Amino acid sequence: MGLRVDPRPVGAPRLTRVPGRALALLVIVAVVSGGCGSSPPTVALRAVDAWTRPLPPSSVEASIYLTVENRGDVADRLVGGQSTRCMALTLHRTSVGADGTSTMEEASPDDATIVPGGRLDLVPNGLHLMCSGLAEPLRKGDTFEVMLGFASGSTVAVEVAVEDR
């Protein structure tokens, strides 16, 4: 009886033959399962219906209202923004007390979380963006761009219309 020599290097795995149908099934399972859970989570934000009111030339601040939609599968938070029309653009909240008196204060970014499939409405007498240090008066019919900033590092450009509402 002759001695059989294994041509594989020491410790190399032994390959076994997989029948054609079994191999095809393994490939299908690998492709399907890899496609289901391997996609990175996405943040898909969109800003719509942005507007502010016309103001007299002496005004130095303006409130900006808009809606942010999250069409992704990860929550995000609006943290502020930038515009050439404002020296600063920060998140604020207006509250109206039982006596009808309104107060405004800087809001926490935690107040501006947008869940997957959700939306964030910035509205009068609620959460809004405060444009401080207006570079020039806001006249009815004007438009200007605001670049919104989010906790994820995403940015979204939106055109703001100056109109009476």
C-alpha positions in Angstrom: 0.0 0.0 0.0 1.4 3.4 -1.0 1.6 6.5 1.2 -0.8 9.3 0.2 0.6 12.8 0.5 -1.8 15.7 1.0 -0.7 18.5 -1.3 -2.3 21.2 0.9 -0.1 23.3 3.3 -0.3 22.2 6.9 -3.4 23.6 8.6 -5.2 24.5 5.4 -8.9 23.7 5.4 -10.2 20.8 3.5 -12.6 21.8 0.8 -15.6 19.7 0.3 -17.7 19.6 -2.8 -21.2 21.3 -2.5 -23.8 20.0 -4.9 -25.0 22.6 -7.5 -28.5 23.2 -6.0 -27.1 23.6 -2.5 -24.6 26.1 -3.8 -27.2 28.1 -5.6 -29.4 28.1 -2.4 -26.4 29.4 -0.3 -25.7 32.2 -2.8 -29.4 33.3 -2.8 -29.5 33.3 1.0 -26.3 35.3 1.2 -27.5 37.9 -1.3 -30.9 38.3 0.2 -29.7 38.5 3.8 -26.8 40.8 2.9 -29.3 43.2 1.1 -31.7 43.3 4.1 -29.4 44.5 6.9 -26.2 45.8 5.4 -27.4 49.2 4.2 -26.2 52.0 6.4 -28.9 54.1 8.1 -29.9 57.2 6.1 -30.9 60.7 7.1 -33.0 62.2 4.3 -34.1 65.6 5.4 -36.2 68.1 3.4 -37.2 71.6 4.4 -40.4 73.1 2.9 -42.7 76.1 3.2 -40.1 78.5 4.7 -41.4 82.0 5.3 -41.0 85.2 7.4 -42.9 88.4 7.7 -42.0 91.7 6.1 -40.5 94.1 8.7 -39.8 97.8 9.0 -36.3 99.0 8.2 -35.5 99.5 11.9 -36.0 95.8 12.8 -32.9 93.9 13.7 -34.5 90.4 14.3 -37.0 88.2 12.4 -38.6 84.9 13.1 -38.4 82.2 10.3 -41.0 79.5 10.1 -40.8 76.3 8.1 -41.3 72.5 8.1 -38.5 69.9 8.2 -39.4 66.4 7.0 -37.3 63.3 7.8 -37.7 60.7 5.1 -34.7 58.7 6.4 -34.5 55.9 8.9 -32.5 57.8 11.6 -33.6 60.6 13.9 -31.8 64.0 13.6 -32.0 67.3 15.3 -32.1 70.8 13.9 -29.4 72.8 15.7 -29.4 76.2 13.8 -28.5 77.6 10.5 -26.7 80.3 8.5 -27.8 83.0 6.1 -26.2 86.0 4.5 -29.2 88.0 5.7 -28.6 87.2 9.4 -25.6 87.6 11.7 -26.9 84.7 13.7 -29.6 82.1 13.2 -30.6 80.2 16.3 -33.5 78.1 17.5 -36.0 79.9 19.8 -39.3 79.1 21.4 -42.2 81.5 22.0 -44.6 80.5 24.8 -47.9 82.2 25.6 -48.9 82.2 29.2 -52.5 81.9 30.6 -52.6 85.7 30.9 -51.9 86.0 27.2 -48.4 87.3 27.7 -45.8 85.8 25.3 -42.2 85.1 26.2 -39.4 84.0 23.9 -36.2 82.2 24.8 -33.5 80.2 23.1 -34.7 76.6 22.7 -32.7 73.4 23.3 -31.8 71.4 20.2 -33.5 68.5 22.0 -36.7 70.3 21.3 -36.0 70.0 17.6 -35.7 66.3 17.1 -37.1 64.9 13.9 -37.9 61.1 14.1 -37.7 58.9 11.1 -40.8 59.5 9.0 -41.7 62.5 11.1 -41.7 66.3 10.7 -40.8 69.3 12.7 -43.0 72.4 12.3 -41.5 75.8 13.1 -44.6 78.0 13.7 -45.6 81.4 15.1 -46.0 81.2 18.9 -43.9 78.1 19.0 -40.5 76.8 17.9 -38.9 79.0 15.2 -35.5 80.2 13.9 -34.5 83.6 15.1 -32.6 85.7 12.6 -30.6 88.2 14.6 -28.6 91.1 13.2 -30.5 91.5 10.0 -28.2 92.7 7.2 -31.0 94.6 5.4 -34.8 95.1 5.8 -37.1 92.2 4.9 -39.6 93.4 2.2 -42.7 91.6 1.0 -41.8 89.6 -2.1 -38.1 89.1 -1.2 -36.6 85.7 -0.9 -33.3 84.6 0.6 -31.5 81.3 1.3 -31.0 79.7 4.7 -28.7 76.8 5.2 -30.1 74.6 8.0 -27.7 72.7 10.2 -28.4 69.3 11.9 -26.7 67.3 14.7 -25.7 64.7 12.2 -23.6 67.2 10.3 -26.2 67.3 7.4 -27.1 70.6 5.9 -30.3 71.5 4.0 -30.7 74.7 1.9 -34.2 76.3 1.9 -35.5 79.4 0.2 -37.3 81.7 2.6 -40.2 83.8 1.2 -41.0 87.2 2.8 -44.8 87.4 2.9 -47.8 88.4 5.0 -49.5 85.4 6.6 
